[in-house]
Amino acid sequence: MDGEHSALSGVERDRERLPPIYSNSSSVVLGRGAKQPFPSLGNFISSLSQKRDAGGRGFPASFAGTLTSTVGLRHGRELPPICNDVRQKHRLSIDTLPPELKAPFPLDPIIPLRTKTTKEFQEDMDRATQSGDWREVRDFYLTTFESFIEINAAFKREANGLFNTIEDSGVNAKFVNAVYDTLLGTPQDIQKSVLKGIINSLLREWKGPRTKDDLRAYFILLQNPQYSSTNTYVIYAHLLRQIAALSEADHHFLVHWLKRLSARRFRQLVERLLQFISTRLFPGDPDELPPLSKCSWWIPSATKVLSLFNAANSVSSPPIMPFTDFYNITLDHIDFMEEYRIWQNHGNSNRFSFCQFPFILSTVVKKAIIQKDSEQQMISQARQSLVSKVSRRQRVDMNLLFLNIKVRRAQLLSDSLDELTRKRCDLKKKLRVTFVGEAGLDMGGLTKEWFLLLVRQIFHTDYGMFTYMKDSRCHWFSSWKCDNYSEFQLVGTLMGLAVYNSIALDIHFPLYCYRKLLSPPTVPCDQNAFVGMATATLEDLQQVMPELAHGLGELLSYEGNVEEDFYLTFQISQEEMGIMKSYNLKPGGDKIPVTKQNRKEYVQLYVDFLLNKSIYKQFAAFYHGFHSVCASDALMLLRPEEVEMLVCGSPELDMSALQKAAQYEGYSKADTTVRCFWEVVLAFTLELQKKLLHFATGSDRVPVGGMADLNFKISKIDVPTDWLPVSHTCFNQICLPPYRTRKELKHKLTIAISNAEGFGLE
């Protein structure tokens, strides 16, 4: 409570301005200011009010006046002492009151009626702007924000309507927007009065919500535009703290209310929270905010509230904003490995770590965490191998430090399968590839080429492991049955090695495949546990087989006689290796007709069969192959889209970005050869640009960090200009002879990038 006390103590001097907690002798204000007739308690309450304690039990002094009044009667807590001499001896509670004083307390206060409309408010604003007389507007703002009850009175569509549903917050959103849109244009004294009212409201409601009206008030206060200024961050932080501390049920309501905000306002609130976190981490002026030691709860509270927006975005279809817009790029500059270690050691306990909320971490950070984690595992594996050799007094070979793969180009697939199977214990070591009969030393370039050639061969339609879906332009697992699924395990291992060794692959799986790959994100201890069985929907089938998904969608919306017009049963047929086979979707399915009543079940079972059950063994082998390399807690941080990005990189080439990030050796930006090079490259077709990228880097994919992460270099090579350009793919370097004309450079470069495969030109 130290931070809270220091942050709010400045409010104490305004306590005399708080709305009266108890009124005259004929009525008592219960909870948050609502007046209920209770004449029999009048004098009793009056005497208690005069003699109540100045301090609350165990809370900051700034809370005292509010707590003893608002909490005492409402929850049956102990009342303040009647006189000083019994302070330590006896504290009167509700349970000890005489029967005649025990009357039923209303659960919820009655909200006063406020009838101002959006139109009337805007007319008030127009008059105030023209005349300079802000009294009416000032009174409105003063009254509206002085308590949670008044907030509801102003903005609730029906003052005493329940609105206890997630579907409807009961808030007049148009009026809320009008009041907030004009607030920053009002005189400073009005804006300050709003903030003071919010402070008083938060002090009074420190215990959290007791009704949906309290929840509505938090929802409305969260939208206040004043929190964009660092001057209001102390108030904003306390609001966020109270919202973060709400119950799970209340958070559930808030999530569904938030998703009904307009996209523009939703984005504004998300950006405000991200800015608050960034500024608290790296303040422009250290003196403008309280010391971090006094308010260490600021960032956890803001992040938890941001997670409600992320949840609202996730349950919206389509999402309100891209998930990447929740990334806080400021966090790229913190010690994220320390955050990762805290999360690993403490899990989801009270010890805060950003890894508890991975939606806020960019793919760049997650990739770095996975790489660091991979490096540590590589070092550990290498150390174990060395210790084992030394302990047995055997000669130490430095090859022990690597996963050495030797393959022949003519038998690339079979050799790779044999090598990876034989060296399964070395998969977590640094990968090094050798092509038999070639003099290349693998500094990274040969590894990239091995991946490229292997993927090209495995996914060829003639090979039969994967089916290419023309409509969706992606590959999917063939459902043919076999005795050995080791080749599917090889593909999974390849994908794992690619992520582990930071190589981007040209693989085209639908996003649903990566959801399956994270189901679950860590391999179960039980070897018989099902893996890769993600819940499948019609939208998931749309990614793979859009035409079939469309047909099933029409079945669901058909208004006629489903049974007679479609004549379907719970049995389906599909072709496997040229043979039609039938499968029951449920026991006795061939005898169960599809009707209007059971068609949803039919579609669900059909989709689940196609995307899960019919390919279970193939995908399970693929899953275990991937996790045999990539098994790491870090995978739990990733979304399916982020796994896809780590595996495939980005297919979006931005040669202008590459030009800006390029480095030079022997040349400068102004040299004729360099200028000609970029003129030619920027004018290339996409296909030629991909070939150039592959020629220079060994891959035609862009890494997670973008073109800048390639460390692309153009070097001068002092050879005659009739030579072709050469490259060092392990260093992402292209070497250009000093060509003098654009035409000459284009001709030589096109030949080089179109004929480069293997170690040297073939």
Stockholm file with secondary structure:
# STOCKHOLM 1.0

chainA/1-762         MDGEHSALSGVERDRERLPPIYSNSSSVVLGRGAKQPFPSLGNFISSLSQKRDAGGRGFPASFAGTLTSTVGLRHGRELPPICNDVRQKHRLSIDTLPPELKAPFPLDPIIPLRTKTTKEFQEDMDRATQSGDWREVRDFYLTTFESFIEINAAFKREANGLFNTIEDSGVNAKFVNAVYDTLLGTPQDIQKSVLKGIINSLLREWKGPRTKDDLRAYFILLQNPQYSSTNTYVIYAHLLRQIAALSEADHHFLVHWLKRLSARRFRQLVERLLQFISTRLFPGDPDELPPLSKCSWWIPSATKVLSLFNAANSVSSPPIMPFTDFYNITLDHIDFMEEYRIWQNHGNSNRFSFCQFPFILSTVVKKAIIQKDSEQQMISQARQSLVSKVSRRQRVDMNLLFLNIKVRRAQLLSDSLDELTRKRCDLKKKLRVTFVGEAGLDMGGLTKEWFLLLVRQIFHTDYGMFTYMKDSRCHWFSSWKCDNYSEFQLVGTLMGLAVYNSIALDIHFPLYCYRKLLSPPTVPCDQNAFVGMATATLEDLQQVMPELAHGLGELLSYEGNVEEDFYLTFQISQEEMGIMKSYNLKPGGDKIPVTKQNRKEYVQLYVDFLLNKSIYKQFAAFYHGFHSVCASDALMLLRPEEVEMLVCGSPELDMSALQKAAQYEGYSKADTTVRCFWEVVLAFTLELQKKLLHFATGSDRVPVGGMADLNFKISKIDVPTDWLPVSHTCFNQICLPPYRTRKELKHKLTIAISNAEGFGLE
#=GR chainA/1-762 SS CHHHHHHHGGGGGGGGGSCCSSCSTTEEEETTTEEEECGGGHHHHHHHHHHCCSSCTTSCGGGHHHHHHHTTTTTTCBCCCSSGGGTTTCCCBGGGSCGGGCCCCCSSCCCCCCCCCHHHHHHHHHHHHHHCCCHHHHHHHHHHTSCHHHHHHHHBSSTTCCCCSSSCCCBCHHHHHHHHHHHTTSCHHHHHHHHHHHHHHHHHTTTCCSSHHHHHHHHHHTTCGGGGSGGGHHHHHHHHHHHHTSCHHHHHHHHHHHTTSCHHHHHHHHHHHHHHHHHHHSCSSGGGSCCGGGCTTHHHHHHHHHHHHHHHHHHSSSCSSCGGGGCCGGGGGSCHHHHHHHHHHHTTSSSCCGGGSGGGSCHHHHHHHHHHHHHHHHHHHHHHHHHHHHHTTCCCCGGGGEEEEEECSTTHHHHHHHHHHHTGGGTTSEEEEEETTCCCCCSSHHHHHHHHHHHHHHTCGGGCSEEEETTTTEEEECCCCCSCCHHHHHHHHHHHHHHHTTCCCCCCCCHHHHHHHTSSSSCCSSTTSCCSCCCCCHHHHHHHCHHHHHHHHHHHHCCSCHHHHHCCBSEEEEEETTEEEEEESSTTGGGSBCCTTTHHHHHHHHHHHHHTGGGHHHHHHHHHHHHHHHCCGGGGGCCHHHHHHHHHCBCCCCHHHHHHHCEEESCCTTSHHHHHHHHHHHHSCHHHHHHHHHHHHSCSSBCTTCGGGGCCEEEECCSCTTSCCEEEGGGTEEEECCCCSHHHHHHHHHHHHHSCCSSSCC
#=GC SS_cons         CHHHHHHHGGGGGGGGGSCCSSCSTTEEEETTTEEEECGGGHHHHHHHHHHCCSSCTTSCGGGHHHHHHHTTTTTTCBCCCSSGGGTTTCCCBGGGSCGGGCCCCCSSCCCCCCCCCHHHHHHHHHHHHHHCCCHHHHHHHHHHTSCHHHHHHHHBSSTTCCCCSSSCCCBCHHHHHHHHHHHTTSCHHHHHHHHHHHHHHHHHTTTCCSSHHHHHHHHHHTTCGGGGSGGGHHHHHHHHHHHHTSCHHHHHHHHHHHTTSCHHHHHHHHHHHHHHHHHHHSCSSGGGSCCGGGCTTHHHHHHHHHHHHHHHHHHSSSCSSCGGGGCCGGGGGSCHHHHHHHHHHHTTSSSCCGGGSGGGSCHHHHHHHHHHHHHHHHHHHHHHHHHHHHHTTCCCCGGGGEEEEEECSTTHHHHHHHHHHHTGGGTTSEEEEEETTCCCCCSSHHHHHHHHHHHHHHTCGGGCSEEEETTTTEEEECCCCCSCCHHHHHHHHHHHHHHHTTCCCCCCCCHHHHHHHTSSSSCCSSTTSCCSCCCCCHHHHHHHCHHHHHHHHHHHHCCSCHHHHHCCBSEEEEEETTEEEEEESSTTGGGSBCCTTTHHHHHHHHHHHHHTGGGHHHHHHHHHHHHHHHCCGGGGGCCHHHHHHHHHCBCCCCHHHHHHHCEEESCCTTSHHHHHHHHHHHHSCHHHHHHHHHHHHSCSSBCTTCGGGGCCEEEECCSCTTSCCEEEGGGTEEEECCCCSHHHHHHHHHHHHHSCCSSSCC
//
